[in-house]
Amino acid sequence: MRQALGAKILALPTPVWVVGAFDQNGDPNAMTAAWCGVDCSKPPCLGVSLRAATYTHGCIMARKAFTLNIPSAAQAREVDYFGMASGRDARKLETAGMTWSQGSKVDAPCINEFPITVECRLAHTAELGLHTRFTGEIMEVWASQDILDEQGRPDMALVEPLLYNPGTRLYAKAGDAVGSAFSIGRDLI
């Protein structure tokens, strides 16, 4: 039997990403966001939804660029901090003991300690009530060599990406592989 839960954001799981952007002084800022995902495959685009009240929202609007940094589960403490503190009041990367590099293709900081960083040029914004959806065209992707498989692709088991459960407000990590996509269901065709 199924039970109605009402209109709630219960997408399970949601990825936990850290949005990087420079503020008006050129200082790097980092903000945790879980309202994110793939927006388009051609051109390759990722999107993140932020409230206008956030410091990062203004940074992205001003610089027209951002990075999406994919943390591992081992970095949950720092990631949680990035979501609680404001760049208006704190130098979050310094406090968390993290470093950054200038993006190679966009005017945004890449956070060096995260396994994957995606540089995005702001391609589109959409106002969606309380949030603005920022669609960023992917200009470059950086990955730590120690999370790549033999073919040079990120291995989810090595990344152990951090996930968020909006219903319980708990973090988790991606689990074991269960099968090959576009393959395990072939017998049902």
Backbone as a chain_set.jsonl record, in Angstrom:
{"seq": "MRQALGAKILALPTPVWVVGAFDQNGDPNAMTAAWCGVDCSKPPCLGVSLRAATYTHGCIMARKAFTLNIPSAAQAREVDYFGMASGRDARKLETAGMTWSQGSKVDAPCINEFPITVECRLAHTAELGLHTRFTGEIMEVWASQDILDEQGRPDMALVEPLLYNPGTRLYAKAGDAVGSAFSIGRDLI", "coords": {"N": [[0.845, -1.186, 0.0], [0.462, 2.274, -0.728], [1.235, 5.581, 0.433], [0.071, 8.91, 0.485], [2.109, 11.772, 0.549], [2.05, 14.459, 0.187], [2.844, 17.647, -1.416], [6.06, 17.783, -1.626], [9.632, 18.24, -1.535], [11.126, 15.523, -2.247], [13.021, 14.159, -3.735], [15.071, 11.454, -4.2], [18.27, 10.098, -4.249], [19.543, 13.424, -3.569], [22.175, 15.089, -5.212], [25.044, 16.352, -3.521], [26.591, 19.285, -3.928], [29.238, 21.68, -4.123], [29.1, 24.999, -4.68], [31.165, 27.194, -6.334], [32.23, 30.548, -6.443], [33.375, 33.82, -7.306], [33.359, 36.736, -5.269], [32.397, 40.269, -5.279], [34.773, 41.485, -4.594], [36.665, 39.83, -5.54], [37.236, 37.681, -3.972], [37.225, 34.203, -3.129], [34.299, 32.205, -2.84], [32.333, 29.655, -1.302], [29.576, 27.525, -1.454], [27.23, 25.226, -0.24], [25.001, 23.193, -2.054], [22.061, 21.409, -2.841], [20.085, 21.329, -4.661], [20.382, 20.545, -7.551], [21.558, 19.483, -10.812], [21.688, 17.669, -13.976], [21.148, 19.654, -16.797], [21.216, 19.738, -19.584], [22.406, 17.854, -22.414], [23.61, 18.528, -24.822], [24.329, 21.624, -25.725], [26.704, 20.539, -23.196], [25.382, 20.92, -20.031], [24.998, 21.909, -16.638], [22.892, 22.453, -13.806], [21.95, 24.594, -11.077], [19.939, 25.491, -8.347], [19.357, 28.389, -6.557], [18.512, 30.446, -3.751], [17.645, 33.909, -3.95], [18.465, 35.346, -1.781], [20.868, 34.325, -0.959], [24.406, 34.728, -0.63], [26.018, 33.743, -2.654], [24.348, 33.694, -4.876], [24.245, 36.404, -5.749], [26.945, 36.666, -6.4], [27.255, 34.92, -8.603], [25.506, 36.117, -10.418], [26.845, 38.52, -10.862], [29.406, 37.767, -11.864], [28.892, 35.931, -13.869], [29.608, 33.281, -13.999], [30.491, 30.085, -12.545], [31.619, 27.392, -10.424], [30.984, 23.914, -10.061], [31.559, 21.813, -7.58], [32.339, 18.56, -6.735], [32.034, 16.853, -3.869], [33.535, 14.305, -1.741], [32.206, 11.745, 0.421], [33.78, 11.709, 2.686], [34.305, 14.349, 3.129], [32.182, 15.558, 4.351], [31.846, 17.113, 6.707], [33.126, 19.636, 6.195], [31.654, 20.39, 3.956], [29.067, 20.592, 5.012], [29.455, 22.761, 6.716], [29.95, 24.772, 4.759], [27.396, 25.132, 3.865], [26.097, 26.24, 6.015], [27.353, 28.59, 6.939], [27.783, 32.024, 5.914], [29.158, 33.636, 3.07], [29.199, 36.342, 3.278], [29.988, 36.887, 5.816], [32.138, 35.285, 6.49], [35.291, 33.806, 5.646], [35.117, 31.194, 4.105], [36.535, 29.04, 2.827], [39.141, 29.296, 3.832], [38.624, 28.921, 6.599], [37.782, 26.262, 6.577], [40.104, 25.046, 5.87], [40.766, 24.654, 3.205], [41.919, 24.929, -0.21], [42.133, 26.861, -3.251], [42.005, 27.257, -6.844], [42.354, 29.383, -9.668], [39.808, 29.212, -12.105], [40.286, 27.636, -15.264], [38.894, 28.194, -17.576], [36.745, 29.773, -16.895], [35.584, 32.572, -14.898], [35.834, 31.818, -12.021], [36.336, 30.129, -8.849], [38.128, 27.036, -8.482], [37.865, 24.4, -6.297], [40.416, 22.885, -4.757], [40.655, 20.519, -3.173], [38.438, 18.896, -3.582], [37.2, 15.972, -5.281], [36.207, 16.278, -7.92], [35.804, 18.982, -10.137], [33.74, 21.17, -11.884], [33.808, 23.51, -14.337], [31.761, 26.219, -15.122], [30.118, 28.298, -17.445], [27.828, 30.871, -17.133], [24.856, 30.276, -18.65], [22.121, 30.537, -18.734], [19.369, 31.85, -16.891], [16.592, 31.237, -14.777], [13.738, 32.287, -13.169], [12.164, 30.792, -10.492], [10.021, 31.017, -8.535], [10.841, 30.95, -5.228], [13.47, 30.347, -5.796], [16.274, 30.807, -8.052], [17.096, 29.354, -11.06], [20.165, 28.481, -12.149], [21.663, 27.822, -15.07], [24.492, 26.351, -16.216], [26.839, 26.272, -18.785], [29.042, 23.687, -19.401], [32.43, 24.164, -19.347], [34.898, 23.133, -18.713], [36.208, 20.23, -17.09], [37.622, 19.045, -14.147], [39.486, 16.497, -12.553], [40.619, 14.582, -9.795], [43.447, 12.546, -10.096], [43.515, 10.16, -8.682], [40.932, 9.173, -8.544], [40.168, 8.194, -10.916], [39.319, 5.688, -13.348], [40.742, 2.924, -15.298], [40.273, 3.797, -17.874], [40.332, 6.488, -17.66], [38.075, 7.691, -16.586], [35.874, 9.099, -14.101], [35.468, 7.14, -11.209], [32.806, 6.085, -9.426], [32.866, 4.598, -7.067], [35.364, 5.2, -6.075], [35.252, 7.956, -5.782], [33.158, 8.263, -3.952], [30.722, 9.954, -3.745], [29.017, 12.563, -1.997], [25.745, 12.485, -0.788], [22.377, 13.728, -0.311], [19.499, 13.506, 1.736], [16.53, 14.926, 1.481], [14.184, 14.503, 2.935], [14.828, 13.356, 5.464], [16.912, 14.934, 6.186], [19.566, 14.06, 6.203], [22.951, 13.158, 5.461], [24.483, 10.964, 3.073], [26.395, 8.384, 1.438], [27.233, 7.449, -1.922], [26.39, 4.175, -2.948], [27.231, 0.718, -3.639], [27.777, -0.456, -6.991], [25.097, -1.666, -9.014], [24.633, -2.726, -11.451], [25.126, -2.607, -15.063], [24.273, 0.286, -16.864], [21.779, 0.676, -19.422], [21.804, -1.97, -20.017], [21.254, -3.991, -17.995], [18.486, -4.166, -18.036], [17.848, -5.086, -20.497], [16.748, -7.587, -21.148], [14.05, -7.24, -20.841], [13.112, -5.965, -23.012]], "CA": [[0.0, 0.0, 0.0], [1.216, 3.525, -0.821], [0.684, 6.674, 1.236], [0.307, 10.254, -0.044], [2.93, 12.579, 1.458], [1.877, 15.873, -0.122], [3.808, 18.272, -2.333], [7.317, 17.978, -0.899], [10.839, 17.913, -2.292], [11.634, 14.25, -1.739], [13.825, 13.466, -4.727], [16.073, 10.684, -3.464], [18.908, 11.105, -3.412], [19.968, 14.611, -4.299], [23.626, 15.23, -5.087], [25.529, 17.485, -2.742], [27.663, 19.95, -4.648], [29.675, 22.952, -3.559], [29.151, 26.013, -5.729], [32.255, 28.148, -6.156], [32.081, 31.799, -7.196], [34.088, 34.965, -6.744], [32.512, 37.872, -4.908], [32.729, 41.523, -5.945], [36.155, 41.825, -4.257], [37.544, 38.81, -6.102], [37.478, 36.636, -2.976], [36.484, 32.982, -3.442], [33.221, 31.812, -1.939], [31.86, 28.289, -1.496], [28.241, 27.315, -0.875], [26.666, 23.899, -0.459], [23.685, 23.168, -2.688], [21.584, 20.072, -3.198], [19.082, 21.461, -5.715], [21.224, 20.623, -8.735], [21.533, 18.318, -11.677], [21.963, 17.827, -15.399], [20.134, 20.435, -17.498], [21.249, 19.494, -21.026], [23.577, 17.082, -22.825], [24.281, 19.184, -25.935], [25.656, 21.617, -25.127], [26.679, 19.969, -21.847], [25.019, 21.934, -19.035], [24.53, 21.542, -15.307], [22.14, 23.533, -13.198], [21.813, 24.666, -9.632], [18.922, 26.457, -7.941], [19.737, 29.114, -5.343], [17.652, 31.549, -3.332], [18.245, 35.226, -4.198], [19.013, 35.853, -0.516], [22.202, 33.795, -0.687], [25.546, 35.521, -1.092], [26.498, 33.137, -3.894], [23.438, 34.116, -5.951], [24.749, 37.678, -6.247], [28.269, 36.447, -7.004], [27.065, 34.327, -9.928], [24.894, 37.128, -11.284], [27.851, 39.534, -11.2], [30.554, 37.213, -12.609], [28.391, 35.112, -14.982], [30.35, 32.018, -13.999], [30.56, 29.377, -11.273], [32.07, 26.014, -10.493], [30.276, 22.921, -9.261], [32.589, 20.939, -7.014], [31.719, 17.334, -6.23], [32.79, 16.365, -2.716], [33.386, 12.91, -1.322], [31.542, 11.597, 1.717], [34.755, 12.018, 3.739], [34.363, 15.798, 3.289], [30.849, 15.998, 4.787], [31.944, 18.16, 7.734], [33.421, 20.9, 5.531], [30.527, 20.68, 3.078], [27.97, 21.048, 5.865], [29.829, 24.122, 7.13], [29.75, 25.678, 3.625], [25.966, 25.378, 3.742], [25.569, 26.951, 7.185], [27.977, 29.91, 7.068], [27.607, 32.901, 4.755], [30.336, 34.314, 2.558], [29.149, 37.745, 3.712], [30.554, 37.004, 7.16], [33.252, 34.361, 6.741], [36.134, 33.31, 4.55], [34.804, 29.796, 4.363], [37.588, 28.108, 2.403], [40.222, 29.392, 4.825], [38.171, 28.3, 7.846], [37.719, 24.815, 6.367], [41.43, 24.538, 5.536], [40.784, 24.255, 1.803], [42.58, 25.847, -1.124], [41.45, 27.02, -4.518], [42.752, 27.7, -8.008], [41.558, 30.116, -10.665], [39.309, 28.389, -13.196], [41.054, 27.799, -16.501], [38.009, 28.639, -18.662], [35.725, 30.698, -16.399], [35.971, 33.449, -13.803], [35.307, 31.217, -10.793], [37.351, 29.314, -8.183], [38.072, 25.579, -8.414], [38.297, 23.995, -4.96], [41.416, 21.86, -5.057], [40.546, 19.277, -2.398], [37.318, 18.06, -4.004], [37.602, 15.052, -6.343], [35.813, 16.74, -9.253], [35.341, 20.365, -10.277], [33.187, 21.463, -13.198], [33.778, 24.95, -14.613], [30.553, 26.544, -15.876], [29.798, 29.657, -17.89], [26.39, 31.068, -16.968], [24.203, 30.251, -19.958], [20.691, 30.851, -18.64], [18.751, 31.912, -15.561], [15.128, 31.148, -14.766], [13.149, 32.537, -11.854], [11.231, 29.711, -10.198], [9.488, 31.254, -7.211], [11.854, 31.31, -4.242], [14.808, 30.049, -6.31], [16.704, 31.08, -9.423], [17.816, 28.228, -11.649], [21.337, 28.877, -12.918], [22.145, 26.786, -15.968], [25.855, 26.643, -16.613], [27.433, 25.441, -19.826], [30.301, 23.115, -18.93], [33.563, 24.596, -20.155], [36.021, 22.251, -18.384], [36.028, 19.355, -15.926], [38.882, 18.634, -13.509], [39.315, 15.344, -11.662], [41.817, 14.054, -9.147], [43.868, 11.328, -10.79], [43.291, 8.968, -7.87], [39.543, 8.696, -8.616], [39.911, 7.793, -12.297], [39.518, 4.276, -13.681], [41.764, 2.662, -16.303], [39.947, 4.537, -19.092], [40.369, 7.912, -17.365], [36.735, 8.155, -16.202], [35.661, 9.064, -12.659], [34.903, 5.914, -10.662], [31.969, 6.493, -8.305], [33.309, 3.901, -5.861], [36.543, 5.901, -5.57], [34.827, 9.301, -5.392], [32.201, 8.188, -2.844], [30.075, 11.256, -3.687], [28.121, 12.867, -0.893], [24.336, 12.597, -1.16], [21.526, 14.351, 0.704], [18.114, 13.062, 1.798], [15.77, 16.077, 1.961], [13.142, 14.098, 3.873], [15.374, 13.125, 6.798], [17.994, 15.9, 6.366], [20.785, 13.305, 6.495], [23.902, 12.906, 4.383], [24.832, 9.572, 2.826], [27.34, 8.284, 0.321], [26.782, 6.541, -2.969], [26.684, 2.786, -2.611], [27.837, -0.189, -4.609], [27.161, -0.584, -8.307], [24.137, -2.77, -9.076], [24.599, -3.251, -12.806], [25.482, -1.694, -16.145], [23.158, 1.016, -17.463], [21.44, 0.306, -20.788], [22.188, -3.369, -20.184], [20.606, -4.944, -17.086], [17.062, -4.287, -18.36], [17.7, -5.471, -21.903], [15.911, -8.779, -21.315], [12.636, -6.848, -20.802], [12.753, -5.337, -24.299]], "C": [[0.888, 1.247, 0.0], [0.502, 4.603, -0.031], [1.037, 8.011, 0.593], [1.078, 11.071, 0.99], [2.787, 14.078, 1.211], [2.967, 16.378, -1.038], [5.063, 18.649, -1.56], [8.482, 17.655, -1.824], [11.448, 16.669, -1.672], [12.346, 13.468, -2.833], [14.954, 12.758, -3.985], [17.007, 9.975, -4.419], [19.113, 12.378, -4.227], [21.479, 14.707, -4.144], [23.955, 16.434, -4.215], [26.724, 18.05, -3.498], [28.028, 21.223, -3.915], [29.866, 23.915, -4.727], [30.277, 26.978, -5.387], [32.016, 29.368, -7.017], [32.915, 32.873, -6.512], [33.094, 36.051, -6.381], [33.015, 39.14, -5.602], [34.159, 41.976, -5.658], [37.163, 40.84, -4.851], [37.905, 37.717, -5.117], [36.653, 35.4, -3.318], [35.429, 32.687, -2.378], [32.799, 30.391, -2.295], [30.533, 28.123, -0.773], [27.761, 25.914, -1.212], [25.276, 24.026, -1.063], [23.324, 21.726, -3.023], [20.507, 20.134, -4.279], [19.834, 21.642, -7.033], [21.103, 19.363, -9.571], [21.863, 18.657, -13.111], [20.817, 18.613, -16.026], [20.091, 20.123, -18.987], [22.495, 18.675, -21.361], [24.321, 17.725, -23.993], [23.669, 20.559, -26.126], [25.593, 21.06, -23.705], [26.457, 21.068, -20.809], [24.589, 21.28, -17.727], [23.789, 22.734, -14.738], [22.108, 23.43, -11.696], [20.788, 25.747, -9.321], [19.298, 27.056, -6.597], [18.708, 30.189, -5.031], [18.384, 32.872, -3.574], [18.893, 35.787, -2.941], [20.426, 35.353, -0.249], [23.272, 34.715, -1.273], [26.024, 35.026, -2.46], [25.63, 33.538, -5.083], [23.949, 35.411, -6.578], [26.099, 37.55, -6.928], [28.137, 35.895, -8.416], [26.472, 35.352, -10.887], [25.933, 38.144, -11.747], [28.941, 38.999, -12.12], [30.158, 36.354, -13.804], [29.145, 33.791, -15.126], [30.298, 31.409, -12.607], [31.208, 28.023, -11.504], [31.129, 25.163, -9.662], [31.316, 21.893, -8.863], [31.9, 19.751, -6.37], [32.571, 16.799, -5.083], [32.607, 14.872, -2.503], [32.705, 12.894, 0.049], [32.488, 11.94, 2.867], [34.848, 13.523, 4.016], [33.04, 16.388, 3.782], [30.904, 17.14, 5.801], [32.152, 19.525, 7.094], [32.249, 21.34, 4.656], [29.344, 21.204, 3.884], [28.231, 22.477, 6.345], [29.578, 25.129, 6.003], [28.275, 26.014, 3.433], [25.378, 26.16, 4.902], [26.113, 28.364, 7.322], [27.722, 30.716, 5.798], [28.928, 33.537, 4.369], [30.351, 35.799, 2.873], [29.947, 37.942, 4.994], [31.819, 36.187, 7.384], [34.031, 34.08, 5.466], [36.12, 31.792, 4.687], [35.907, 28.82, 3.958], [38.752, 28.123, 3.381], [39.838, 28.663, 6.106], [38.176, 26.778, 7.735], [39.076, 24.212, 6.011], [41.542, 24.062, 4.103], [41.423, 25.344, 0.949], [41.807, 25.898, -2.439], [42.428, 27.458, -5.596], [41.803, 28.463, -8.914], [41.091, 29.141, -11.736], [40.088, 28.665, -14.469], [40.215, 28.383, -17.635], [36.965, 29.65, -18.21], [36.262, 31.484, -15.211], [35.337, 32.956, -12.494], [36.393, 30.328, -10.182], [37.066, 27.817, -8.266], [38.609, 25.185, -7.04], [39.149, 22.739, -5.104], [41.208, 20.526, -4.356], [39.392, 18.377, -2.827], [37.718, 17.196, -5.198], [37.311, 15.55, -7.758], [35.362, 18.192, -9.171], [34.907, 20.574, -11.72], [33.101, 22.982, -13.348], [32.588, 25.247, -15.527], [30.469, 28.033, -16.204], [28.293, 29.796, -17.768], [25.741, 31.202, -18.335], [22.766, 30.737, -19.88], [20.296, 30.97, -17.169], [17.239, 31.839, -15.731], [14.653, 31.37, -13.345], [12.055, 31.515, -11.613], [10.628, 29.879, -8.816], [10.594, 31.702, -6.29], [13.276, 31.158, -4.773], [15.019, 30.564, -7.733], [17.459, 29.852, -9.899], [18.932, 28.802, -12.52], [21.756, 27.69, -13.767], [23.524, 27.212, -16.45], [26.322, 25.704, -17.7], [28.798, 24.979, -19.345], [31.408, 23.503, -19.893], [34.796, 23.723, -19.92], [35.641, 21.416, -17.17], [37.412, 18.934, -15.444], [38.59, 17.467, -12.574], [40.657, 14.962, -11.056], [42.174, 12.735, -9.813], [43.543, 10.064, -10.005], [41.844, 8.475, -7.866], [39.185, 8.234, -10.028], [40.157, 6.304, -12.501], [40.561, 4.144, -14.785], [41.531, 3.429, -17.603], [39.943, 6.056, -18.858], [39.025, 8.522, -17.004], [36.608, 8.129, -14.683], [34.953, 7.776, -12.237], [34.122, 6.287, -9.404], [32.391, 5.815, -7.0], [34.537, 4.584, -5.247], [36.202, 7.316, -5.111], [34.028, 9.255, -4.092], [31.47, 9.523, -2.688], [29.083, 11.364, -2.535], [26.713, 13.082, -1.439], [23.557, 13.195, -0.005], [20.122, 13.788, 0.593], [17.286, 14.222, 2.349], [14.692, 15.717, 2.98], [13.65, 13.959, 5.3], [16.461, 14.13, 7.177], [19.284, 15.209, 6.819], [21.645, 13.212, 5.249], [24.148, 11.4, 4.274], [25.904, 9.557, 1.743], [26.796, 7.291, -0.685], [27.243, 5.128, -2.649], [27.315, 2.015, -3.748], [27.087, -0.161, -5.935], [26.225, -1.789, -8.298], [24.028, -3.374, -10.467], [24.956, -2.191, -13.823], [24.246, -1.05, -16.733], [23.007, 0.627, -18.92], [21.822, -1.138, -21.066], [21.336, -4.284, -19.301], [19.116, -5.108, -17.361], [16.79, -4.778, -19.762], [16.765, -6.667, -22.094], [14.413, -8.449, -21.271], [12.173, -6.214, -22.1], [12.107, -6.358, -25.209]], "O": [[1.934, 1.272, 0.647], [-0.713, 4.538, 0.152], [2.183, 8.221, 0.196], [0.735, 11.062, 2.172], [3.349, 14.881, 1.954], [3.891, 15.648, -1.394], [5.122, 19.699, -0.921], [8.336, 16.89, -2.778], [12.192, 16.748, -0.695], [12.28, 12.239, -2.855], [15.702, 13.384, -3.234], [16.537, 9.299, -5.334], [18.88, 12.395, -5.436], [22.01, 14.438, -3.067], [23.214, 17.416, -4.19], [27.737, 17.375, -3.681], [27.217, 21.778, -3.174], [30.672, 23.684, -5.627], [30.332, 27.513, -4.28], [31.642, 29.249, -8.183], [33.131, 32.837, -5.3], [32.109, 36.268, -7.087], [33.942, 39.089, -6.41], [34.705, 42.78, -6.414], [38.372, 41.002, -4.681], [38.789, 36.905, -5.392], [35.507, 35.523, -3.749], [35.645, 32.896, -1.184], [32.898, 29.976, -3.45], [30.386, 28.53, 0.379], [27.88, 25.473, -2.355], [24.474, 24.859, -0.64], [24.172, 20.934, -3.434], [20.062, 19.093, -4.762], [19.914, 22.749, -7.565], [20.619, 18.327, -9.114], [22.264, 19.777, -13.427], [19.649, 18.285, -15.816], [19.029, 20.23, -19.601], [23.517, 18.784, -20.683], [25.522, 17.506, -24.155], [22.561, 20.65, -26.656], [24.537, 21.104, -23.074], [27.233, 22.019, -20.716], [23.915, 20.25, -17.711], [24.022, 23.876, -15.133], [22.221, 22.35, -11.117], [20.773, 26.799, -9.961], [19.529, 26.338, -5.623], [18.107, 30.77, -5.935], [19.604, 32.945, -3.42], [19.789, 36.626, -3.036], [21.117, 35.905, 0.606], [23.055, 35.387, -2.281], [26.391, 35.827, -3.319], [26.143, 33.701, -6.19], [24.071, 35.505, -7.799], [26.373, 38.235, -7.912], [28.829, 36.35, -9.328], [26.891, 35.442, -12.041], [25.904, 38.58, -12.898], [29.36, 39.687, -13.051], [30.993, 36.073, -14.664], [29.297, 33.259, -16.226], [30.09, 32.109, -11.616], [31.329, 27.566, -12.64], [30.549, 25.63, -8.682], [31.878, 21.194, -9.706], [30.989, 19.913, -5.559], [33.695, 16.347, -5.297], [31.665, 14.259, -3.006], [32.643, 13.912, 0.739], [32.042, 12.413, 3.912], [35.411, 13.926, 5.034], [32.808, 17.589, 3.643], [30.073, 18.047, 5.746], [31.434, 20.473, 7.412], [31.897, 22.519, 4.622], [28.691, 22.163, 3.473], [27.318, 23.303, 6.37], [29.055, 26.215, 6.251], [27.946, 27.071, 2.895], [24.273, 26.692, 4.79], [25.396, 29.253, 7.781], [27.475, 30.148, 4.734], [29.718, 33.928, 5.228], [31.388, 36.451, 2.753], [30.508, 39.011, 5.235], [32.506, 36.388, 8.385], [33.49, 34.116, 4.361], [37.002, 31.198, 5.307], [36.179, 27.865, 4.686], [39.29, 27.069, 3.722], [40.624, 27.88, 6.64], [38.531, 26.085, 8.687], [39.19, 22.995, 5.866], [42.328, 23.161, 3.81], [41.463, 26.514, 1.328], [40.934, 25.068, -2.693], [43.517, 27.957, -5.313], [40.597, 28.216, -8.922], [41.879, 28.331, -12.225], [40.5, 29.797, -14.721], [40.756, 28.997, -18.554], [36.358, 30.321, -19.045], [37.264, 31.11, -14.6], [34.436, 33.587, -11.942], [37.265, 29.831, -10.894], [35.922, 27.382, -8.139], [39.705, 25.602, -6.666], [38.67, 21.682, -5.515], [41.562, 19.487, -4.914], [39.371, 17.201, -2.465], [38.496, 17.639, -6.042], [38.074, 15.279, -8.685], [34.634, 18.582, -8.258], [35.616, 20.203, -12.656], [32.408, 23.652, -12.582], [32.422, 24.614, -16.57], [30.715, 28.896, -15.361], [27.552, 28.937, -18.246], [26.039, 32.131, -19.086], [22.245, 31.29, -20.849], [20.833, 30.267, -16.313], [16.688, 32.327, -16.718], [15.121, 30.708, -12.419], [11.132, 31.378, -12.416], [10.715, 28.964, -7.997], [11.227, 32.729, -6.536], [14.197, 31.782, -4.246], [14.073, 30.733, -8.503], [18.36, 29.367, -9.215], [18.678, 29.511, -13.493], [22.161, 26.658, -13.232], [23.696, 28.291, -17.016], [26.218, 24.485, -17.565], [29.62, 25.794, -18.927], [31.344, 23.216, -21.088], [35.638, 23.581, -20.806], [34.851, 21.845, -16.329], [38.261, 18.521, -16.234], [37.569, 17.453, -11.887], [41.694, 15.014, -11.718], [41.301, 11.905, -10.066], [43.32, 9.008, -10.598], [41.553, 7.454, -7.242], [38.027, 7.918, -10.304], [41.072, 5.726, -11.916], [41.192, 5.128, -15.169], [42.474, 3.684, -18.351], [39.591, 6.821, -19.757], [38.847, 9.736, -17.104], [37.166, 7.244, -14.033], [33.958, 7.377, -12.843], [34.706, 6.753, -8.425], [32.276, 6.417, -5.932], [34.723, 4.547, -4.031], [36.796, 7.82, -4.158], [34.202, 10.112, -3.226], [31.569, 10.164, -1.641], [28.414, 10.401, -2.161], [26.523, 13.781, -2.435], [24.011, 13.177, 1.139], [19.606, 13.61, -0.51], [17.325, 14.487, 3.551], [14.327, 16.552, 3.807], [12.985, 14.39, 6.243], [16.888, 14.185, 8.33], [19.996, 15.701, 7.695], [21.14, 13.189, 4.127], [24.035, 10.665, 5.255], [26.268, 10.601, 1.202], [26.005, 6.409, -0.35], [28.346, 4.918, -2.145], [27.859, 2.589, -4.692], [25.891, 0.128, -5.974], [26.511, -2.803, -7.662], [23.4, -4.418, -10.645], [25.075, -1.012, -13.488], [23.28, -1.736, -17.066], [23.987, 0.287, -19.582], [22.129, -1.499, -22.203], [20.756, -5.25, -19.797], [18.534, -6.112, -16.951], [15.636, -4.877, -20.178], [16.063, -6.744, -23.102], [13.591, -9.293, -21.628], [10.983, -5.952, -22.278], [11.734, -6.032, -26.336]]}, "num_chains": 1, "name": "protein.A"}
